Amino acid sequence: MDVMPTATRTPLAQLEPRRVCLIKPSALGDVVQTLPILAALRGRWPSAHIAWVVHRGLMDVLADHPDLDEVIPFERGGSWAGRTGGALHLAKRLRRGGFDLAIDFQGLLRTGVMARLTGAARRVGFAGAREGAPLAYTDRVAVPPETQAAVERYWALAVALGCRGRPGSGRVGLGDAHRAWAAEQLADLPRPIVAIHPGAQWTTKRWPPMHFAAVAKRAQRETGAGIVLVGGPGDGILAEAIAECLDGPCVNLAERTSLRQLAAVSAAADVFVSGDTGPMHLAAAMQTPVVAVFTCTSPRRAGPHGSGHRVVSAAVACAASYRRKCHSMICMDELSPDRLWPALAATLADVARRQRLAG
C-alpha cells in the first residue's frame, strides 16, 4: 500500500482532525462492510466529530450508531427537480460542515465531488478510483486490485490514517425496541432458527426459491428447525413460494422489516442463509453464522466478513463472471440444494454444540 500526497504536508497517519466526513452512500452491503472501519477511526480519534454521507434509504442502518455523530442523507432517485434540489441541499450542508478531513470509500465521480464540496483541507480516497474521482483528492492511497474483499480495501484507507491491527466486526445501533420486536416475531419458532433471504438484485445471483425451500424442509426434518423468511421490496413473492412448500413452523417477514429490524431478526436467528446480498453482510455484522450461495460473484471479493461463515460456490466455467444477465443460468442447476446442505448441516451442528456448552 502506498500513500501518494500531492504536496509535502503532515503525514496522514499523524492527522488529528476535529471534524471528519465519511463518504459511502451505497449499497447496503458496502455500507455494512465499512462499519468495522468506522469503529477503528473512532478509536483513532475518540474526540472527533464523525459524519457519514449515505443514501437516504440506508439511513436506518446508521441511525443511533454509537460511533457516529451525524448522518447526512444523499438522495439519488426521484424527479430531475427533486434530484437537483437534493444535490444543492447536500452541497450546502457539506460546505457548512466545517470538515477538515473527508474520506471517500466509494470512489466514483459523484463521491469525489462530495469530497471536494466538503472543503476539507485533506481529502483521502483510492488512487485507482473510477470516473476521475482521484482528481478531487489531496491524498490518494494505492491498494491491491479489487480481487480482495471490500473490507480489506476499506481497511487500507484506515491504515493510511494511522489505524493498526486488523478490522474487527461492525456494529449497528440496535435499541431494546428492535430486539424486543424481533423476539416477539420469532417467539413461536423452535430452535435452531434458520433465517432465509431468497432475494437478490441481479437475477444471476438469485438462487431459485425452490432450492431454498428444499434446504429449509431438510433443516426442519433433520433438526426440527424453525424458519424465518426475510427480504426487502420485491422479495415477498419469493418468500411466499418458499413458505407454501414448508410443513414445519415458519414466519414470513419478507417486506415487513426496517433495516434495523432486519438486523435484529438476523441477530436473533441461529443461522442466516442467503445469496450474495446486502442482508448477508448485515447478518455477518450481527455475528450470526452465514451460509452463503455464490453463483456469478466471487466469495473472495464479496464473502461475509468474520469467522464462522461457510460459502458454497458454483463450479461452472463461468462462475464469478459478474454477469448480471445470462441466457443459460447453468450455475443454478449445478449449485443444487444437495451441494448446499453439507455447509448448512455443519453450521447447524456448530450451533447445537455451542448451545450445549452454554448449558
N, C-alpha and C positions, 0 to 999 in steps of 0.2 A: 504494500500500500504506500502510495506517495502522495504528499500534500503539495500542491502547486499554487502558492500565493502569487498574486500579480504584482506585489511590491514588498519591500522589506518592512516588516511590521511585527507586532507581538505574535509569537507562535500560537497557533490555535489551541494547543494543549495548555497554554498558560492564561487563556482568557478567563476573566471573571465577570461575565455580563450581568447587568442588572435586569434587563428585560429581553426575553428570548421568544422568538416566534417559530414554531414548528409548522412546516407546510407538508401535509399529507392528506389531501382531500378525499381520496378514494383508493381502492374499493374496500369493502368490509374486511376481506382477508388481509389486505395490505395494511389497513389501519390497525387491525388487531396485532399484526406482526411487528408493528412499530412500538407497541406498548412496552416491551422489555427495554427498548432504548429510552423511552420516556423515564422509566424508573431509574435507569443509570444516570441520565442527565440530572434528574432531581437529586440523586445522591452526590453528583459532582458539584451542583450549585444549589444547596439547600435553601438559600435565601432569595434566589432569583424569582422574578415573575415569569412564569412559563405559560404561553398561549399556544393554541393549536388551531390552524385553519383546516376545516373539514367540511365535506358536503353536508348540507342541511339534513338530508335523510339519514345520515350516520351520526348525528349529534348525540343521540341517546346512548351510544356505546361509550362516549367520553364523559357524559354527564356525571357530576359528583365524584369525579376521579380525584383521589387524594393527592396526586402529584401534579395536578393541573390547576392553574389559577383562572384561566379564561378559555372559552371555546368560541371561535369565530366562525360563523356559518358561511359556506360558499354555495351559491345557487347556480346549478348548471342547466336545468331544463326550463320549460315554460316558453312563453312568447318572446319574440325579439325584444319588445319593450321591457318585459319583465327581466330578461337576462341583462339588458343594458343597465336598467336601474339597479339591479343587484350588484353588477360589477362596479358601478360608481360608488355604491354604498360601501362595498368591500374595500375599494381603493381608499376612501376617506378614513375608514376605520383603521386600516393598516398604517396610513400616514400618521394618524393621531396616536398610534400605539406607543411611540417613543422607544421602539425596539433598537437595541444596539447589536443584536445578533439574530440572523434569520437562517434557518436550516431547511433546505428543500430536499425532502426524502422521495419526492415523486419524479422530478427530473424531466418535465415537459415544458413546452413554451409557456403555457398559462401559469404554471407554478414558478417558473423563472421570473415571469412578470410580477407575480405576487411577492416574491422575494425582493425584487427591485423596488416595489411600491412601499415596502416597509421603511425604506430609507435607512436601514441598518448599515452601520459602517463596515460590518463583516457579514458577508452572505456566503454560506457554505453549501456546496452541492457536489454531485458526482461529475468527474471530469468527462465521463462518457455519456452524460445525459443527452437526451434527444431533442430535436426541434430547435436547436440553438440555445437551449436553456443555460449552458455554461457561460454564455456572454453576460448573463445577469449576476454571476457570482464573483466575489472578490477572492475566494479560495476554492479551488477545485481539488477534490480527493479522487485519486485514481484507485479503483478497486478491480479485482479479477472479473472476468466476463460473467454474464448472467446465468452461468451454469450452476452457480452456488445458490443456496437458499436465500430468500428475501431477507430474513432476519440477519444473516451474515453480511449482506450488502449494507443494510442499515447500520449494523454494528460498526462497520468500517468508519462511518462518519463519527460515531461516538468515540471510537478510539482516537481518531484525529483530534477530537476535542478534549482529550485527557482522561477518558474513562479507561478503566483497567479490568482485567479478568475476562469473564465470559457473559453473554447476555443471559439473564435469568428468565423467569416466567413473567408474562404480562398480567395486569390486573384490570378489572372492570369495577366501576363504582356501584356495586350492588348494595341496596338497602335491605333492611329487615322485611319491608313490604314485598320486595321482589322475591325473596327467598320463601316467605310465607305463602305467596301466591303459587309458586311452583310446588311447594309441598302439598298444598290443597289440591292442585290439579292431579298430582301423582299419588294421592293418598290411598286409592283403591287398587293400585298396581302392586303385584308381588315382586319381590327381589329375585334375581337381579333385574334392574330396569334397563332396557336397551332402547336408546333414542335413535330414531332413523330419520335422516334428512335425505329425501329422494330427488330433490330438485338440483338444477344447475343451469346457468345462463346459456352455456353452449350445449347444443344437442349432442355433440361429440363427448361431452363429459357426463352426460345424463344416463347413468346405469338404468336399465329397464325396471319399472316398478314391480314387475312380476319376479325379477331377480331378488329385489329387496324383500318381497313377500315370502319367497322361498326360504331365505335365511332367517327371517323372523319366525316363520312357522317351525323351523327346525330348532331355533332357540327356545321357543315355547315348549316344544315336545320333549327336548332333551334336558332342559334346565329349569323349566317352569317359569320362564322369563315373562315379565310384563313389557309391553311395547308402548312407547310414546312416539307419535309421528309429529314432526315439526317441519316448518317450511315457511317461506315468505310468499309474496304475491305471485299467483300463478301456480303454486305448488299444491294447492288444495286438491285438484283433480288427481294428481299423482298419489297423494296420501290416501285419498278415498279409495282408489283402486287397490292399494295395499290393505287397507282396513277391511275391505269386503272379502279378502281371502283368508283372514285370520279367524280362528275359532277361539283362541285364548284371549285373555284380558288385554285391551288396547285402548289408549286415549289418543284422540286425534286433535292436535293443537296447531296444525298447519294453518297459516294465515291468521292466527289468533294471538300472536305474541308480539310485543315490542322487542327491540334488540336486547334490552336488559332482562326482560322476562325469558327470552330465549337463552340468554347466558345462565339465568338461574335454573331453568329446566335442565340445561346441559350439565351444570354443576351437580344437580340432584340425581342425574342418571348415573348408572354404573359403567356404561359403555356408550359411545357415540359412533354410529355407522353412517358413512356419507361418501360421496364422491369428492372431488377436488373443489371445494366451495369455501366461501367466507365463513359460514356456520361451522365447518370443520375446524377452521383455525380458532374460532371463538370457543368451541368446546375444548380444544387443546389448551387455550389460555386459562380455562377454568380447571385445568389439570384433571380432566376426565379422559380416561384412555380412549383413543380413537382407533377405529378400524376403517381404513380408507380404501376406496376403489379408484385407481388411476388408469384411465384409458388413453386419452390423447395428450396428457401432460406428464411432466417429469416429477416424480416424488423428490428427486434431489433438489430441484428448484422450488417446488411448491408443497412439499410434505409438511405434516404437522410438526410444530416446534415442541421440543421437550422429549422426555423419556416415557416409556410405557405404551407407545403407539405402534401399530402394525399397519403396513401398507401392502396391498396386493396390486401389482401392475399387469397390464395386458402384455402378452407375449407374442405379439404380431409384428410384422416388419415395420408397420407404420406407427407403432406405439410411440408416445411422446412426440408426435409430429406437430402438435399445437395447431392442428386444423380445426377451424370452427364448423366447417361443413364437410361431410364425407358421403359419397354415394354408396359405399359398401357397409360401413359400420361393423366390420367383421370382429372388431375387438369386443363387442357386446356379447357375442356368442362364445368367443374364446374365453373371456373372463366370466365364467359361469358361477352360479351360486356354490357349486361344489368346490370351486377354486377359492372362493372367499371364506367358506365355512371354517377351515382349519385355523385361520387367523382369528376369527370371532370366537371359536371354541377355546383357543389358547388364552385369549384375553378374558373370557368369562371364567376360566379356571383360575387365572391370576386374581380376579376379583373375589372369587369364593375363598381362595387361600388367605387373602388379606382380611376378609371378614371373619374367618375362623380365628386368625391370630389376634384380631381386635376383641374377640370374645363376644 
